[in-house]
Amino acid sequence: MVRIIWTERAVRNLKHIFDYIAVDSNIYASQFTKSIVKASEKLKYFPFMGRVVPEFADEQLREVLFQNYRIVYRIAGDAKIVEVIAVVHASRDLLLLARGDWELQ
């Protein structure tokens, strides 16, 4: 089984998503962000299930989709570690975000 690590940046991304949704509903914001985390848990068993991020064409940099969000992760440690590095809305320009340290704002 693979160990999943959430980077500080990915946690901040998740918090931004929570805060945005919480303007309308704290309950839905909590459920939605928990669902994103749950979607990433599948990577424990299938770290290569996500597609290679097309913008970077790096076999170790992959993503899984959850609704309109991209959960971007890196496979490390001979596929024993999955490092979630960002959670971004699919409409965002990933190349632009990468230059800005993957921040949502």
C-alpha atoms as an extended CHARMM CRD file, in Angstrom:
* protein
*
       105  EXT
         1         1  MET       CA              0.0000000000        0.0000000000        0.0000000000  PROA      1               0.0000000000
         2         2  VAL       CA              1.1820000000        3.5050000000       -0.8820000000  PROA      2               0.0000000000
         3         3  ARG       CA              1.5030000000        6.3210000000        1.6550000000  PROA      3               0.0000000000
         4         4  ILE       CA             -0.3320000000        9.5350000000        0.7130000000  PROA      4               0.0000000000
         5         5  ILE       CA              1.1410000000       12.8530000000        1.7880000000  PROA      5               0.0000000000
         6         6  TRP       CA             -0.6960000000       16.1520000000        1.3220000000  PROA      6               0.0000000000
         7         7  THR       CA              1.6400000000       19.0850000000        0.8290000000  PROA      7               0.0000000000
         8         8  GLU       CA              0.9670000000       22.3630000000        2.6150000000  PROA      8               0.0000000000
         9         9  ARG       CA              0.0830000000       23.9080000000       -0.7400000000  PROA      9               0.0000000000
        10        10  ALA       CA             -2.5270000000       21.1990000000       -1.4700000000  PROA      10              0.0000000000
        11        11  VAL       CA             -4.0230000000       21.6430000000        1.9960000000  PROA      11              0.0000000000
        12        12  ARG       CA             -4.2300000000       25.4050000000        1.3500000000  PROA      12              0.0000000000
        13        13  ASN       CA             -5.9430000000       24.6920000000       -1.9830000000  PROA      13              0.0000000000
        14        14  LEU       CA             -8.4720000000       22.5030000000       -0.1860000000  PROA      14              0.0000000000
        15        15  LYS       CA             -9.0520000000       25.2090000000        2.4220000000  PROA      15              0.0000000000
        16        16  HSD       CA             -9.6600000000       27.7970000000       -0.3230000000  PROA      16              0.0000000000
        17        17  ILE       CA            -12.2340000000       25.4680000000       -1.8770000000  PROA      17              0.0000000000
        18        18  PHE       CA            -13.8780000000       24.9790000000        1.5100000000  PROA      18              0.0000000000
        19        19  ASP       CA            -13.9730000000       28.7190000000        2.1950000000  PROA      19              0.0000000000
        20        20  TYR       CA            -15.4530000000       29.4590000000       -1.2300000000  PROA      20              0.0000000000
        21        21  ILE       CA            -18.2580000000       26.9260000000       -0.8380000000  PROA      21              0.0000000000
        22        22  ALA       CA            -18.8180000000       27.7750000000        2.8400000000  PROA      22              0.0000000000
        23        23  VAL       CA            -20.0160000000       31.2480000000        1.8600000000  PROA      23              0.0000000000
        24        24  ASP       CA            -23.2270000000       29.4540000000        0.8930000000  PROA      24              0.0000000000
        25        25  SER       CA            -23.1180000000       26.3200000000        3.0610000000  PROA      25              0.0000000000
        26        26  ASN       CA            -20.6700000000       25.0870000000        5.7030000000  PROA      26              0.0000000000
        27        27  ILE       CA            -22.2400000000       21.6440000000        5.5710000000  PROA      27              0.0000000000
        28        28  TYR       CA            -21.8360000000       21.2840000000        1.8040000000  PROA      28              0.0000000000
        29        29  ALA       CA            -18.3090000000       22.7280000000        1.9680000000  PROA      29              0.0000000000
        30        30  SER       CA            -17.3430000000       20.1170000000        4.5370000000  PROA      30              0.0000000000
        31        31  GLN       CA            -18.9400000000       17.2620000000        2.5760000000  PROA      31              0.0000000000
        32        32  PHE       CA            -17.3830000000       18.3900000000       -0.6940000000  PROA      32              0.0000000000
        33        33  THR       CA            -13.8330000000       18.7430000000        0.6320000000  PROA      33              0.0000000000
        34        34  LYS       CA            -14.1110000000       15.3970000000        2.4260000000  PROA      34              0.0000000000
        35        35  SER       CA            -15.1770000000       13.8610000000       -0.8870000000  PROA      35              0.0000000000
        36        36  ILE       CA            -12.0820000000       15.2790000000       -2.5720000000  PROA      36              0.0000000000
        37        37  VAL       CA             -9.8780000000       13.7060000000        0.0980000000  PROA      37              0.0000000000
        38        38  LYS       CA            -11.7660000000       10.4230000000       -0.2240000000  PROA      38              0.0000000000
        39        39  ALA       CA            -11.2420000000       10.4580000000       -4.0030000000  PROA      39              0.0000000000
        40        40  SER       CA             -7.4920000000       10.7270000000       -3.4150000000  PROA      40              0.0000000000
        41        41  GLU       CA             -7.5390000000        7.7200000000       -1.0620000000  PROA      41              0.0000000000
        42        42  LYS       CA             -7.8890000000        5.3550000000       -4.0310000000  PROA      42              0.0000000000
        43        43  LEU       CA             -4.2970000000        6.2470000000       -4.8620000000  PROA      43              0.0000000000
        44        44  LYS       CA             -3.1820000000        4.1510000000       -1.8690000000  PROA      44              0.0000000000
        45        45  TYR       CA             -3.9810000000        1.0590000000       -3.8860000000  PROA      45              0.0000000000
        46        46  PHE       CA             -3.6420000000        2.3390000000       -7.4460000000  PROA      46              0.0000000000
        47        47  PRO       CA             -1.0300000000        5.1210000000       -7.5890000000  PROA      47              0.0000000000
        48        48  PHE       CA             -0.8100000000        4.9880000000      -11.3890000000  PROA      48              0.0000000000
        49        49  MET       CA             -4.5750000000        5.2170000000      -11.9070000000  PROA      49              0.0000000000
        50        50  GLY       CA             -4.4310000000        8.9210000000      -12.7000000000  PROA      50              0.0000000000
        51        51  ARG       CA             -3.4810000000       10.2040000000      -16.1040000000  PROA      51              0.0000000000
        52        52  VAL       CA             -0.1900000000       11.9530000000      -16.7500000000  PROA      52              0.0000000000
        53        53  VAL       CA             -0.7630000000       15.7100000000      -16.4450000000  PROA      53              0.0000000000
        54        54  PRO       CA             -0.8900000000       16.7580000000      -20.1290000000  PROA      54              0.0000000000
        55        55  GLU       CA              0.6880000000       20.1540000000      -19.5260000000  PROA      55              0.0000000000
        56        56  PHE       CA              3.8900000000       18.5960000000      -18.1860000000  PROA      56              0.0000000000
        57        57  ALA       CA              4.1960000000       15.1360000000      -19.8080000000  PROA      57              0.0000000000
        58        58  ASP       CA              6.0530000000       13.7440000000      -16.7780000000  PROA      58              0.0000000000
        59        59  GLU       CA              5.2250000000       10.1150000000      -15.9080000000  PROA      59              0.0000000000
        60        60  GLN       CA              5.6020000000       10.8650000000      -12.1890000000  PROA      60              0.0000000000
        61        61  LEU       CA              3.2450000000       13.8860000000      -12.2560000000  PROA      61              0.0000000000
        62        62  ARG       CA             -0.3350000000       12.6670000000      -12.5090000000  PROA      62              0.0000000000
        63        63  GLU       CA             -3.8810000000       13.7160000000      -11.7630000000  PROA      63              0.0000000000
        64        64  VAL       CA             -7.2430000000       12.2760000000      -10.9040000000  PROA      64              0.0000000000
        65        65  LEU       CA            -10.4380000000       14.1610000000      -11.5390000000  PROA      65              0.0000000000
        66        66  PHE       CA            -13.1530000000       14.7560000000       -8.9900000000  PROA      66              0.0000000000
        67        67  GLN       CA            -16.1420000000       16.5800000000      -10.4170000000  PROA      67              0.0000000000
        68        68  ASN       CA            -14.6420000000       19.8420000000      -11.7530000000  PROA      68              0.0000000000
        69        69  TYR       CA            -11.3820000000       19.5830000000       -9.8040000000  PROA      69              0.0000000000
        70        70  ARG       CA             -7.9920000000       18.1670000000      -10.6770000000  PROA      70              0.0000000000
        71        71  ILE       CA             -6.1520000000       16.4320000000       -7.8510000000  PROA      71              0.0000000000
        72        72  VAL       CA             -2.5470000000       16.7340000000       -8.9770000000  PROA      72              0.0000000000
        73        73  TYR       CA             -0.0120000000       14.3830000000       -7.4060000000  PROA      73              0.0000000000
        74        74  ARG       CA              3.5460000000       13.1610000000       -7.7560000000  PROA      74              0.0000000000
        75        75  ILE       CA              4.6240000000        9.5410000000       -7.4110000000  PROA      75              0.0000000000
        76        76  ALA       CA              7.8280000000        9.2370000000       -5.4100000000  PROA      76              0.0000000000
        77        77  GLY       CA              9.9070000000        6.7130000000       -3.5190000000  PROA      77              0.0000000000
        78        78  ASP       CA              9.6840000000        3.9120000000       -6.0830000000  PROA      78              0.0000000000
        79        79  ALA       CA              5.8810000000        4.2550000000       -6.1010000000  PROA      79              0.0000000000
        80        80  LYS       CA              5.6650000000        3.9350000000       -2.3180000000  PROA      80              0.0000000000
        81        81  ILE       CA              4.6630000000        7.5690000000       -1.7720000000  PROA      81              0.0000000000
        82        82  VAL       CA              2.0140000000        9.6970000000       -3.4290000000  PROA      82              0.0000000000
        83        83  GLU       CA              2.4430000000       13.3930000000       -2.7710000000  PROA      83              0.0000000000
        84        84  VAL       CA             -0.7090000000       15.4290000000       -3.4550000000  PROA      84              0.0000000000
        85        85  ILE       CA              0.6640000000       18.7650000000       -4.6340000000  PROA      85              0.0000000000
        86        86  ALA       CA             -2.4420000000       20.6720000000       -5.7140000000  PROA      86              0.0000000000
        87        87  VAL       CA             -6.2130000000       20.6310000000       -5.9990000000  PROA      87              0.0000000000
        88        88  VAL       CA             -7.3260000000       23.0380000000       -8.6920000000  PROA      88              0.0000000000
        89        89  HSD       CA            -10.5040000000       23.7600000000      -10.5970000000  PROA      89              0.0000000000
        90        90  ALA       CA            -10.3540000000       22.2440000000      -14.0700000000  PROA      90              0.0000000000
        91        91  SER       CA            -10.9590000000       25.6420000000      -15.6790000000  PROA      91              0.0000000000
        92        92  ARG       CA             -7.7340000000       27.0400000000      -14.2220000000  PROA      92              0.0000000000
        93        93  ASP       CA             -4.5700000000       27.3240000000      -16.3230000000  PROA      93              0.0000000000
        94        94  LEU       CA             -2.2760000000       24.7670000000      -14.6930000000  PROA      94              0.0000000000
        95        95  LEU       CA              0.8600000000       26.1650000000      -16.3430000000  PROA      95              0.0000000000
        96        96  LEU       CA              0.1120000000       29.6190000000      -14.9680000000  PROA      96              0.0000000000
        97        97  LEU       CA             -0.5870000000       28.1820000000      -11.5250000000  PROA      97              0.0000000000
        98        98  ALA       CA              2.6630000000       26.1820000000      -11.5830000000  PROA      98              0.0000000000
        99        99  ARG       CA              4.6200000000       29.3740000000      -12.1390000000  PROA      99              0.0000000000
       100       100  GLY       CA              2.7700000000       30.9440000000       -9.2070000000  PROA      100             0.0000000000
       101       101  ASP       CA              3.4740000000       28.0640000000       -6.7980000000  PROA      101             0.0000000000
       102       102  TRP       CA              0.0990000000       26.3500000000       -7.4760000000  PROA      102             0.0000000000
       103       103  GLU       CA             -1.8850000000       28.8760000000       -5.4720000000  PROA      103             0.0000000000
       104       104  LEU       CA             -5.5500000000       29.4190000000       -6.2150000000  PROA      104             0.0000000000
       105       105  GLN       CA             -5.4630000000       33.1150000000       -5.5150000000  PROA      105             0.0000000000
